[in-house]
Every structure is written in C-alpha cells, then in structure tokens.
Amino acid sequence: MRKFIIMGIQGSGKGTQAKLLAEALDLEHISVGDVFRWNVQHHTKIGAQVKRIMAAGHLVDDDLVESVVRERLAAHDWNYGFIVDGFPRNARQAEFFLESYDIDGVINLHLPDEEVHRRVLARRLCSQCGVDYNLMAHRPQREGVCDVCGGSLVTRADDNPEALAIRLAAYHQETRPLIEIFERKEYVATVDATRPVADVQAAIRQQFDLPFGAA
C-alpha cells in the first residue's frame, strides 16, 4: 500500500500529476478541490459556503477542510493506497496527517509565481460537467465549448488577479513552511513543475523509485 501527499502552488499541476500516478499505481486520488467543486455544482450546504469563500479569494477554513478529508478517508475505499491533493495546507493539518497516517512520501511541485499567474488566468471550467481546460495546454476543440458535454466554458470565480494575489500570499505564509515540517521526516521530493507533464511525472516516479508501467 502506498500513501502520498502532493503539494504545490495553484497552477502547478497537482491534479494532473496525482491522476497520472493514481491511474498507474491503482491509488485513490483524493482531491479536496474536486470534493468542494462537486458540492458547489450540486448546490449543497457546504457548496454554498465554499462558493462564497472562493469568490472572495480566500482559502476554506481548517475545520471544514479537515472534516471533509476525515470523512473521505474514513470511507476506506483505497485498497492499494491514496494520493491526497490539496491537503494539508498548514501546520495544524500536517500534524493531523502525520499522527493519523503512515505517509510514504510528499511530492512538492515547485512553480515560480510568475508562471502561476500565466497558468491560472488561462484556466477554464465547464459550467455543466466540471471538466477543466487550459487555454495554454488543453484547449477545447471549439472555443468556449466543452468537448465532453457541449457546455459553456467559464472562468472560475476565484481565477482573477485579485483573488490569485490573496491565494499566493496565503500559500507563501502558511503552506510553504509545511515543506520544512515534512522535510524533517526526510521524505519530500521537490520537482520542477515548469517542465512538460510527462517529464514531471517521470521525475516523481524516479525520486520515489516507483514503476513506470502499471503497478
């Protein structure tokens, strides 16, 4: 069983890399962002709360994030392990994870702030099925139209320069120090996220001595 945390600033490709690793190693990809977006799209109570927070450019508070992650992991549908994307975000959440799970490794995707701006502001989301696009790397076949369901593509409420500046400041203040906490445990692999997707995936697997084919 393998258990990983993947970390990195917004736009660093956490979701893409986590999905590739999960598919190859039969891991459960647990994306906090996906869980929240599902709640927003299905108009749940949590979704309404998250929508307000995201529109203001803030991070979801610790208690809500922790409760969602605890509930998700408690499902125990990860027979061969998991890779968590979007958690932990601060020291308190890191301590929870270290106390609760025997983590095999932390993948830290490094991306300069200027590249974050370029990537994030090019993102689009299908308003109907939630598929992600990026006008730099993953463009739809028809401009503004989802390839999967034909829905209209929109900019996420929190993908604007003002909200991004708030998130970047929060990341540098709270999240980056987590790397130091995990590094003391000697299982952090920092990978250059400016490289092509396949190269980043190869670097992750090489650093953790993971197979390049199916597990």
CYANA upper distance limits for C-alpha pairs under 8 A (distance plus 0.5 A):
  1 MET  CA     79 ASN  CA      7.86
  1 MET  CA     80 TYR  CA      5.17
  1 MET  CA     81 GLY  CA      5.40
  2 ARG  CA     27 LEU  CA      8.09
  2 ARG  CA     80 TYR  CA      6.93
  2 ARG  CA     81 GLY  CA      5.11
  2 ARG  CA     82 PHE  CA      7.05
  2 ARG  CA    103 ILE  CA      8.27
  2 ARG  CA    104 ASP  CA      6.75
  3 LYS  CA     81 GLY  CA      5.63
  3 LYS  CA     82 PHE  CA      5.47
  3 LYS  CA     83 ILE  CA      6.36
  3 LYS  CA    102 ASP  CA      7.88
  3 LYS  CA    103 ILE  CA      5.70
  3 LYS  CA    104 ASP  CA      5.82
  3 LYS  CA    105 GLY  CA      7.56
  4 PHE  CA     82 PHE  CA      6.79
  4 PHE  CA     83 ILE  CA      5.07
  4 PHE  CA     84 VAL  CA      6.87
  4 PHE  CA    103 ILE  CA      6.41
  4 PHE  CA    104 ASP  CA      6.24
  4 PHE  CA    105 GLY  CA      5.61
  4 PHE  CA    106 VAL  CA      6.28
  4 PHE  CA    107 ILE  CA      7.84
  5 ILE  CA     83 ILE  CA      6.00
  5 ILE  CA     84 VAL  CA      5.36
  5 ILE  CA     85 ASP  CA      6.92
  5 ILE  CA     87 PHE  CA      7.94
  5 ILE  CA    103 ILE  CA      8.09
  5 ILE  CA    105 GLY  CA      7.05
  5 ILE  CA    106 VAL  CA      5.28
  5 ILE  CA    107 ILE  CA      6.66
  6 ILE  CA     14 LYS  CA      6.92
  6 ILE  CA     18 ALA  CA      7.56
  6 ILE  CA     83 ILE  CA      7.35
  6 ILE  CA     84 VAL  CA      6.65
  6 ILE  CA     85 ASP  CA      5.86
  6 ILE  CA     86 GLY  CA      7.87
  6 ILE  CA    106 VAL  CA      6.25
  6 ILE  CA    107 ILE  CA      5.06
  6 ILE  CA    108 ASN  CA      6.57
  6 ILE  CA    109 LEU  CA      8.08
  7 MET  CA     14 LYS  CA      7.20
  7 MET  CA     85 ASP  CA      7.26
  7 MET  CA     86 GLY  CA      7.24
  7 MET  CA     87 PHE  CA      8.15
  7 MET  CA    106 VAL  CA      7.69
  7 MET  CA    107 ILE  CA      6.41
  7 MET  CA    108 ASN  CA      5.29
  7 MET  CA    109 LEU  CA      6.58
  8 GLY  CA     12 SER  CA      6.34
  8 GLY  CA     13 GLY  CA      8.36
  8 GLY  CA     14 LYS  CA      7.03
  8 GLY  CA    108 ASN  CA      6.09
  8 GLY  CA    109 LEU  CA      5.15
  8 GLY  CA    110 HIS  CA      6.60
  8 GLY  CA    111 LEU  CA      7.98
  9 ILE  CA    109 LEU  CA      7.98
  9 ILE  CA    110 HIS  CA      7.83
  9 ILE  CA    111 LEU  CA      7.33
  9 ILE  CA    116 VAL  CA      8.02
  9 ILE  CA    168 LEU  CA      8.07
  9 ILE  CA    171 TYR  CA      7.38
 10 GLN  CA    116 VAL  CA      7.15
 10 GLN  CA    120 VAL  CA      7.70
 11 GLY  CA    116 VAL  CA      5.97
 11 GLY  CA    119 ARG  CA      6.29
 11 GLY  CA    120 VAL  CA      5.91
 12 SER  CA    109 LEU  CA      6.72
 12 SER  CA    110 HIS  CA      7.48
 12 SER  CA    111 LEU  CA      6.34
 12 SER  CA    116 VAL  CA      7.51
 12 SER  CA    193 ALA  CA      6.37
 12 SER  CA    194 THR  CA      8.27
 13 GLY  CA     17 GLN  CA      6.62
 13 GLY  CA    109 LEU  CA      8.22
 13 GLY  CA    193 ALA  CA      7.73
 14 LYS  CA     18 ALA  CA      6.39
 14 LYS  CA     85 ASP  CA      6.99
 14 LYS  CA    109 LEU  CA      7.80
 15 GLY  CA     19 LYS  CA      6.59
 15 GLY  CA     31 SER  CA      7.86
 15 GLY  CA     85 ASP  CA      7.18
 16 THR  CA     20 LEU  CA      6.84
 16 THR  CA    197 VAL  CA      8.46
 17 GLN  CA     21 LEU  CA      6.73
 17 GLN  CA    197 VAL  CA      7.94
 17 GLN  CA    200 VAL  CA      8.20
 17 GLN  CA    201 GLN  CA      6.71
 18 ALA  CA     22 ALA  CA      6.46
 18 ALA  CA     29 HIS  CA      7.04
 18 ALA  CA     83 ILE  CA      7.02
 18 ALA  CA     84 VAL  CA      8.37
 18 ALA  CA     85 ASP  CA      7.50
 19 LYS  CA     23 GLU  CA      6.55
 19 LYS  CA     29 HIS  CA      6.85
 20 LEU  CA     24 ALA  CA      6.76
 20 LEU  CA    201 GLN  CA      8.04
 21 LEU  CA     25 LEU  CA      6.55
 21 LEU  CA     27 LEU  CA      7.96
 21 LEU  CA    201 GLN  CA      8.10
 22 ALA  CA     26 ASP  CA      5.87
 22 ALA  CA     27 LEU  CA      4.83
 22 ALA  CA     28 GLU  CA      6.54
 22 ALA  CA     29 HIS  CA      6.35
 22 ALA  CA     82 PHE  CA      7.87
 22 ALA  CA     83 ILE  CA      7.42
 23 GLU  CA     27 LEU  CA      7.18
 24 ALA  CA    212 PHE  CA      8.31
 24 ALA  CA    213 GLY  CA      7.10
 24 ALA  CA    214 ALA  CA      5.41
 24 ALA  CA    215 ALA  CA      6.74
 25 LEU  CA     80 TYR  CA      8.42
 25 LEU  CA    214 ALA  CA      6.57
 25 LEU  CA    215 ALA  CA      5.27
 26 ASP  CA     80 TYR  CA      6.82
 26 ASP  CA     81 GLY  CA      8.17
 26 ASP  CA    215 ALA  CA      7.56
 27 LEU  CA     78 TRP  CA      7.02
 27 LEU  CA     79 ASN  CA      8.29
 27 LEU  CA     80 TYR  CA      6.20
 27 LEU  CA     81 GLY  CA      5.53
 27 LEU  CA     82 PHE  CA      5.21
 27 LEU  CA     83 ILE  CA      7.10
 28 GLU  CA     77 ASP  CA      8.01
 28 GLU  CA     78 TRP  CA      5.85
 28 GLU  CA     80 TYR  CA      8.29
 28 GLU  CA     81 GLY  CA      6.84
 28 GLU  CA     82 PHE  CA      4.94
 28 GLU  CA     83 ILE  CA      6.78
 29 HIS  CA     82 PHE  CA      6.34
 29 HIS  CA     83 ILE  CA      5.66
 29 HIS  CA     84 VAL  CA      6.72
 29 HIS  CA     85 ASP  CA      7.91
 30 ILE  CA     72 ARG  CA      8.22
 30 ILE  CA     82 PHE  CA      7.45
 30 ILE  CA     83 ILE  CA      6.64
 30 ILE  CA     84 VAL  CA      5.31
 30 ILE  CA     85 ASP  CA      6.56
 31 SER  CA     35 VAL  CA      6.87
 31 SER  CA     84 VAL  CA      6.52
 31 SER  CA     85 ASP  CA      5.17
 31 SER  CA     86 GLY  CA      6.67
 32 VAL  CA     36 PHE  CA      6.81
 32 VAL  CA     65 VAL  CA      8.10
 32 VAL  CA     68 VAL  CA      8.22
 32 VAL  CA     69 VAL  CA      7.65
 32 VAL  CA     84 VAL  CA      8.24
 32 VAL  CA     85 ASP  CA      6.79
 32 VAL  CA     86 GLY  CA      5.86
 32 VAL  CA     87 PHE  CA      7.35
 33 GLY  CA     37 ARG  CA      6.55
 33 GLY  CA     85 ASP  CA      8.37
 33 GLY  CA     86 GLY  CA      7.08
 34 ASP  CA     38 TRP  CA      6.54
 35 VAL  CA     39 ASN  CA      6.97
 36 PHE  CA     40 VAL  CA      6.79
 36 PHE  CA     46 ILE  CA      8.14
 36 PHE  CA     47 GLY  CA      6.91
 36 PHE  CA     50 VAL  CA      7.35
 37 ARG  CA     41 GLN  CA      6.61
 37 ARG  CA     47 GLY  CA      7.74
 38 TRP  CA     42 HIS  CA      6.63
 38 TRP  CA     47 GLY  CA      8.12
 39 ASN  CA     43 HIS  CA      6.52
 39 ASN  CA     44 THR  CA      5.85
 39 ASN  CA     45 LYS  CA      8.29
 39 ASN  CA     46 ILE  CA      6.75
 39 ASN  CA     47 GLY  CA      4.79
 39 ASN  CA     48 ALA  CA      8.40
 40 VAL  CA     44 THR  CA      6.98
 40 VAL  CA     46 ILE  CA      7.95
 40 VAL  CA     47 GLY  CA      4.30
 40 VAL  CA     48 ALA  CA      6.69
 40 VAL  CA     50 VAL  CA      7.55
 40 VAL  CA     51 LYS  CA      6.87
 41 GLN  CA     47 GLY  CA      7.80
 42 HIS  CA     47 GLY  CA      7.84
 43 HIS  CA     47 GLY  CA      6.11
 43 HIS  CA     48 ALA  CA      6.84
 44 THR  CA     48 ALA  CA      6.80
 45 LYS  CA     49 GLN  CA      7.00
 46 ILE  CA     50 VAL  CA      6.61
 47 GLY  CA     51 LYS  CA      6.48
 48 ALA  CA     52 ARG  CA      6.98
 49 GLN  CA     53 ILE  CA      7.00
 50 VAL  CA     54 MET  CA      6.52
 50 VAL  CA     60 VAL  CA      7.18
 51 LYS  CA     55 ALA  CA      6.52
 52 ARG  CA     56 ALA  CA      6.99
 53 ILE  CA     57 GLY  CA      7.04
 53 ILE  CA     58 HIS  CA      6.03
 53 ILE  CA     59 LEU  CA      7.33
 53 ILE  CA     60 VAL  CA      6.92
 54 MET  CA     58 HIS  CA      6.17
 54 MET  CA     59 LEU  CA      7.36
 54 MET  CA     60 VAL  CA      8.06
 54 MET  CA    157 ALA  CA      7.36
 54 MET  CA    158 ASP  CA      6.01
 55 ALA  CA    157 ALA  CA      5.72
 55 ALA  CA    158 ASP  CA      5.72
 55 ALA  CA    163 ALA  CA      8.24
 56 ALA  CA    158 ASP  CA      7.63
 56 ALA  CA    163 ALA  CA      7.11
 57 GLY  CA    158 ASP  CA      5.95
 57 GLY  CA    162 GLU  CA      8.04
 57 GLY  CA    163 ALA  CA      4.57
 57 GLY  CA    164 LEU  CA      7.24
 57 GLY  CA    166 ILE  CA      6.66
 57 GLY  CA    167 ARG  CA      6.98
 58 HIS  CA    163 ALA  CA      7.88
 58 HIS  CA    166 ILE  CA      7.33
 58 HIS  CA    167 ARG  CA      7.00
 59 LEU  CA    167 ARG  CA      7.61
 59 LEU  CA    170 ALA  CA      8.45
 60 VAL  CA     64 LEU  CA      7.37
 60 VAL  CA     65 VAL  CA      7.05
 61 ASP  CA     65 VAL  CA      6.88
 62 ASP  CA     66 GLU  CA      6.47
 62 ASP  CA     93 GLN  CA      7.92
 63 ASP  CA     67 SER  CA      6.61
 64 LEU  CA     68 VAL  CA      6.78
 65 VAL  CA     69 VAL  CA      6.75
 65 VAL  CA     87 PHE  CA      8.47
 66 GLU  CA     70 ARG  CA      6.45
 66 GLU  CA     93 GLN  CA      7.62
 67 SER  CA     71 GLU  CA      6.61
 68 VAL  CA     72 ARG  CA      6.64
 69 VAL  CA     73 LEU  CA      6.60
 69 VAL  CA     87 PHE  CA      8.46
 70 ARG  CA     74 ALA  CA      6.48
 71 GLU  CA     75 ALA  CA      7.25
 72 ARG  CA     76 HIS  CA      8.44
 73 LEU  CA     77 ASP  CA      8.40
 78 TRP  CA     82 PHE  CA      6.44
 87 PHE  CA     93 GLN  CA      7.98
 88 PRO  CA     93 GLN  CA      5.54
 88 PRO  CA     94 ALA  CA      5.87
 88 PRO  CA     97 PHE  CA      8.07
 89 ARG  CA     93 GLN  CA      6.95
 89 ARG  CA     94 ALA  CA      7.84
 89 ARG  CA    171 TYR  CA      8.48
 89 ARG  CA    174 GLU  CA      7.39
 89 ARG  CA    175 THR  CA      5.60
 89 ARG  CA    178 LEU  CA      8.02
 90 ASN  CA     94 ALA  CA      6.73
 90 ASN  CA    174 GLU  CA      5.88
 90 ASN  CA    175 THR  CA      5.77
 90 ASN  CA    177 PRO  CA      8.30
 90 ASN  CA    178 LEU  CA      6.72
 91 ALA  CA     95 GLU  CA      6.68
 91 ALA  CA    174 GLU  CA      8.17
 91 ALA  CA    175 THR  CA      8.40
 91 ALA  CA    177 PRO  CA      8.30
 91 ALA  CA    178 LEU  CA      6.51
 91 ALA  CA    181 ILE  CA      8.29
 92 ARG  CA     96 PHE  CA      6.98
 93 GLN  CA     97 PHE  CA      6.91
 94 ALA  CA     98 LEU  CA      6.69
 94 ALA  CA    178 LEU  CA      7.61
 95 GLU  CA     99 GLU  CA      6.54
 96 PHE  CA    100 SER  CA      6.60
 97 PHE  CA    101 TYR  CA      6.25
 98 LEU  CA    102 ASP  CA      7.34
 98 LEU  CA    103 ILE  CA      7.74
104 ASP  CA    187 TYR  CA      7.67
105 GLY  CA    187 TYR  CA      5.49
105 GLY  CA    188 VAL  CA      6.48
105 GLY  CA    189 ALA  CA      8.06
105 GLY  CA    208 PHE  CA      8.19
106 VAL  CA    182 PHE  CA      7.89
106 VAL  CA    187 TYR  CA      6.64
106 VAL  CA    188 VAL  CA      5.19
106 VAL  CA    189 ALA  CA      6.80
107 ILE  CA    188 VAL  CA      6.47
107 ILE  CA    189 ALA  CA      5.62
107 ILE  CA    190 THR  CA      6.73
107 ILE  CA    191 VAL  CA      7.92
107 ILE  CA    204 ILE  CA      7.70
108 ASN  CA    179 ILE  CA      8.23
108 ASN  CA    188 VAL  CA      7.27
108 ASN  CA    189 ALA  CA      6.37
108 ASN  CA    190 THR  CA      5.04
108 ASN  CA    191 VAL  CA      6.61
109 LEU  CA    190 THR  CA      6.40
109 LEU  CA    191 VAL  CA      5.55
109 LEU  CA    192 ASP  CA      6.64
109 LEU  CA    193 ALA  CA      5.83
110 HIS  CA    190 THR  CA      7.13
110 HIS  CA    191 VAL  CA      6.48
110 HIS  CA    192 ASP  CA      5.73
110 HIS  CA    193 ALA  CA      5.83
110 HIS  CA    194 THR  CA      8.24
111 LEU  CA    115 GLU  CA      7.08
111 LEU  CA    116 VAL  CA      7.17
111 LEU  CA    192 ASP  CA      7.31
111 LEU  CA    193 ALA  CA      5.98
111 LEU  CA    194 THR  CA      6.67
112 PRO  CA    116 VAL  CA      6.92
113 ASP  CA    117 HIS  CA      6.94
113 ASP  CA    168 LEU  CA      8.24
114 GLU  CA    118 ARG  CA      7.01
115 GLU  CA    119 ARG  CA      6.66
115 GLU  CA    194 THR  CA      8.36
116 VAL  CA    120 VAL  CA      6.38
117 HIS  CA    121 LEU  CA      6.49
117 HIS  CA    161 PRO  CA      8.23
117 HIS  CA    164 LEU  CA      8.13
118 ARG  CA    122 ALA  CA      7.10
119 ARG  CA    123 ARG  CA      7.25
119 ARG  CA    134 ASN  CA      8.04
119 ARG  CA    136 MET  CA      7.81
120 VAL  CA    159 ASP  CA      6.96
121 LEU  CA    159 ASP  CA      6.46
121 LEU  CA    160 ASN  CA      7.00
121 LEU  CA    161 PRO  CA      8.11
122 ALA  CA    134 ASN  CA      5.98
122 ALA  CA    135 LEU  CA      5.71
122 ALA  CA    136 MET  CA      6.98
123 ARG  CA    132 ASP  CA      7.82
123 ARG  CA    133 TYR  CA      6.31
123 ARG  CA    134 ASN  CA      4.85
123 ARG  CA    135 LEU  CA      6.82
123 ARG  CA    155 THR  CA      7.16
123 ARG  CA    156 ARG  CA      8.27
123 ARG  CA    159 ASP  CA      8.13
124 ARG  CA    132 ASP  CA      6.57
124 ARG  CA    133 TYR  CA      5.53
124 ARG  CA    134 ASN  CA      6.36
124 ARG  CA    135 LEU  CA      7.92
124 ARG  CA    153 LEU  CA      6.36
124 ARG  CA    154 VAL  CA      5.90
124 ARG  CA    155 THR  CA      5.39
124 ARG  CA    156 ARG  CA      7.19
125 LEU  CA    130 GLY  CA      6.32
125 LEU  CA    131 VAL  CA      6.35
125 LEU  CA    132 ASP  CA      5.27
125 LEU  CA    133 TYR  CA      6.54
125 LEU  CA    153 LEU  CA      5.81
125 LEU  CA    154 VAL  CA      5.83
125 LEU  CA    155 THR  CA      6.67
125 LEU  CA    156 ARG  CA      6.99
126 CYS  CA    130 GLY  CA      5.21
126 CYS  CA    131 VAL  CA      5.81
126 CYS  CA    132 ASP  CA      7.09
126 CYS  CA    133 TYR  CA      8.42
126 CYS  CA    145 VAL  CA      8.32
126 CYS  CA    146 CYS  CA      6.49
126 CYS  CA    151 GLY  CA      6.48
126 CYS  CA    152 SER  CA      6.34
126 CYS  CA    153 LEU  CA      4.95
126 CYS  CA    154 VAL  CA      6.76
127 SER  CA    151 GLY  CA      6.67
127 SER  CA    152 SER  CA      6.34
127 SER  CA    153 LEU  CA      6.40
127 SER  CA    154 VAL  CA      6.80
128 GLN  CA    149 CYS  CA      8.01
128 GLN  CA    151 GLY  CA      5.96
128 GLN  CA    152 SER  CA      7.86
129 CYS  CA    148 VAL  CA      8.47
129 CYS  CA    149 CYS  CA      7.37
129 CYS  CA    151 GLY  CA      7.91
131 VAL  CA    146 CYS  CA      8.18
131 VAL  CA    148 VAL  CA      8.40
133 TYR  CA    137 ALA  CA      8.49
133 TYR  CA    138 HIS  CA      5.82
133 TYR  CA    139 ARG  CA      6.53
133 TYR  CA    140 PRO  CA      7.50
134 ASN  CA    138 HIS  CA      5.27
134 ASN  CA    139 ARG  CA      6.22
135 LEU  CA    139 ARG  CA      5.37
135 LEU  CA    140 PRO  CA      8.47
139 ARG  CA    143 GLU  CA      8.28
140 PRO  CA    144 GLY  CA      7.66
140 PRO  CA    145 VAL  CA      7.07
140 PRO  CA    146 CYS  CA      6.70
140 PRO  CA    147 ASP  CA      6.43
141 GLN  CA    145 VAL  CA      8.16
141 GLN  CA    146 CYS  CA      8.48
141 GLN  CA    147 ASP  CA      6.91
142 ARG  CA    146 CYS  CA      8.07
142 ARG  CA    147 ASP  CA      8.02
144 GLY  CA    152 SER  CA      6.30
144 GLY  CA    153 LEU  CA      5.48
144 GLY  CA    154 VAL  CA      8.13
145 VAL  CA    150 GLY  CA      6.03
145 VAL  CA    151 GLY  CA      6.26
145 VAL  CA    152 SER  CA      5.38
145 VAL  CA    153 LEU  CA      6.15
146 CYS  CA    150 GLY  CA      5.16
146 CYS  CA    151 GLY  CA      5.68
146 CYS  CA    152 SER  CA      6.65
146 CYS  CA    153 LEU  CA      6.77
155 THR  CA    159 ASP  CA      6.94
158 ASP  CA    163 ALA  CA      6.10
158 ASP  CA    164 LEU  CA      7.51
159 ASP  CA    163 ALA  CA      7.13
159 ASP  CA    164 LEU  CA      6.85
160 ASN  CA    164 LEU  CA      6.44
161 PRO  CA    165 ALA  CA      6.61
162 GLU  CA    166 ILE  CA      7.14
163 ALA  CA    167 ARG  CA      6.87
164 LEU  CA    168 LEU  CA      6.57
165 ALA  CA    169 ALA  CA      6.73
166 ILE  CA    170 ALA  CA      6.75
167 ARG  CA    171 TYR  CA      6.53
168 LEU  CA    172 HIS  CA      6.75
169 ALA  CA    173 GLN  CA      6.63
170 ALA  CA    174 GLU  CA      6.35
170 ALA  CA    175 THR  CA      7.84
171 TYR  CA    175 THR  CA      5.33
171 TYR  CA    176 ARG  CA      6.85
172 HIS  CA    176 ARG  CA      5.88
172 HIS  CA    177 PRO  CA      8.26
173 GLN  CA    177 PRO  CA      7.91
174 GLU  CA    178 LEU  CA      7.89
175 THR  CA    179 ILE  CA      8.08
176 ARG  CA    180 GLU  CA      8.10
177 PRO  CA    181 ILE  CA      7.33
178 LEU  CA    182 PHE  CA      6.82
179 ILE  CA    183 GLU  CA      6.36
179 ILE  CA    188 VAL  CA      7.95
180 GLU  CA    184 ARG  CA      6.92
181 ILE  CA    185 LYS  CA      7.86
182 PHE  CA    186 GLU  CA      7.32
182 PHE  CA    187 TYR  CA      7.38
182 PHE  CA    188 VAL  CA      6.94
183 GLU  CA    187 TYR  CA      6.73
183 GLU  CA    188 VAL  CA      6.08
189 ALA  CA    204 ILE  CA      7.82
189 ALA  CA    207 GLN  CA      6.99
189 ALA  CA    208 PHE  CA      8.28
191 VAL  CA    200 VAL  CA      7.31
191 VAL  CA    203 ALA  CA      7.31
191 VAL  CA    204 ILE  CA      7.41
192 ASP  CA    200 VAL  CA      7.45
193 ALA  CA    200 VAL  CA      6.79
195 ARG  CA    199 ASP  CA      6.73
195 ARG  CA    200 VAL  CA      6.64
196 PRO  CA    200 VAL  CA      6.81
197 VAL  CA    201 GLN  CA      6.76
198 ALA  CA    202 ALA  CA      6.65
199 ASP  CA    203 ALA  CA      6.67
200 VAL  CA    204 ILE  CA      6.80
201 GLN  CA    205 ARG  CA      6.86
202 ALA  CA    206 GLN  CA      6.56
202 ALA  CA    212 PHE  CA      8.07
203 ALA  CA    207 GLN  CA      6.63
204 ILE  CA    208 PHE  CA      6.94
205 ARG  CA    209 ASP  CA      6.17
205 ARG  CA    210 LEU  CA      5.17
205 ARG  CA    211 PRO  CA      7.28
205 ARG  CA    212 PHE  CA      7.47
206 GLN  CA    210 LEU  CA      6.82
211 PRO  CA    215 ALA  CA      7.02
